[in-house]
Amino acid sequence: MAKLDDILTVLAHPARRDALRLIDRNREVCLCEILAEVNVPQPNMSRHMAMLLRSGLVVDRRDGRRVLYRRNTPLSGDIIRLVDAVLSVSEDPVATGTSEEMAA
């Protein structure tokens, strides 16, 4: 079972959140597709994906030479709700409200 601190650490990096969003939209994604969308060098993205795997947020399977990633569905409901909430937040805080709202 993943610990909350571990999950929050994994979700703290924008590249890992972007990868999770892509996986969430497409159900199953290979690393090549993630690299095409997320502006991170391949060695770095491989390390990010390894962290997502170790945390239990994603699982992988081989399809020939490709490795496909998908969300790990047997996670607890609390972890799933946390991940969904984090992924639903806009990366651009200005896009979620006006500058007056942000200053309040």
N, C-alpha and C positions, 0 to 999 in steps of 0.2 A: 504494500500500500504506500502510495506516495505521501510524503509529508508536506504539509502546507508551506513551510519555509522553502523546501526544494522546488515546489511548483511555482511559488512567487519568484524565486531566483531565475528559473527558466523563462518565465513570462516577462521578466524585466528587460530582455534584449529585443529591440525592434525587429531584427532579422528573424528571430524565432517566432515572434508574433505574426510577422508577414507570412512566414512559411506555414504556420498553423491556419491562418486565414485562407491561404491558397488551398491547403488540404481540405479545409472545411467546405469551401465552395465546390471543389471538384471530387470530393470523396476519396480519391486515391491519386497520388501524384508521384512522378519519378523526380529524382534530383535534378535532371536536366531541365524539367519544367519549372522547378523552383528557382534554379539559377537564371532562367530567362526572365523571371518576374522580379526577383529580389536582387538588388544590386550589391552582391557580396561575392568575393572570390571563391572559387570552388573549394579550396582547402578549408577556408573559414566556415563555409556553409556545411561542409561535411561534419565539422566539429559541432556546429549548432544542431544538426540533425542527430548526432550522437547524444547530445544532452537531452533532446526531446525524447529519444528512445529510452535513455536511462531513467528519466523522470516517469516514464510510463504514459506520457500524454499521446504518443504515437507508437504504432507498431509498423514493422516492415515485412516485405516478402520479396523474394527474387523472382524475376520474370526474365529468364535468359541472363543477359548481362546487366539488365536494369534492376535497380532496387526501387520498389514502390512503397510509398508511405501513406498511411491512413490513420485517422484518429482512433485511439484505443477506447472502444465503447464500454468495456466492463468497469470503468472507473466509477467511484462512488458518485452519487448524485450531487453532493456538495462540491466535489472537484469539478464535475462537468459544468455546474452552474457558475462556478468561479471562472473557469476558462471561457465560457460563453460570454460572461459579463466583460471580461478583459478584452476579448476579441471584438466586442460590439462598440468599444470606445474608439472614437476617431483619433487618428495619430496627430491631427492638427487641432489643438485646443481652440484656436480661433474659429474653426469651422463649426464648432458646437455651440457657440454663443457670441453675442456682441461684445465689444471691448468694455462697454458699461457693465454688462452682466459679469464679466470676468473680474472687474475691479471691485465689485460689491462683495 
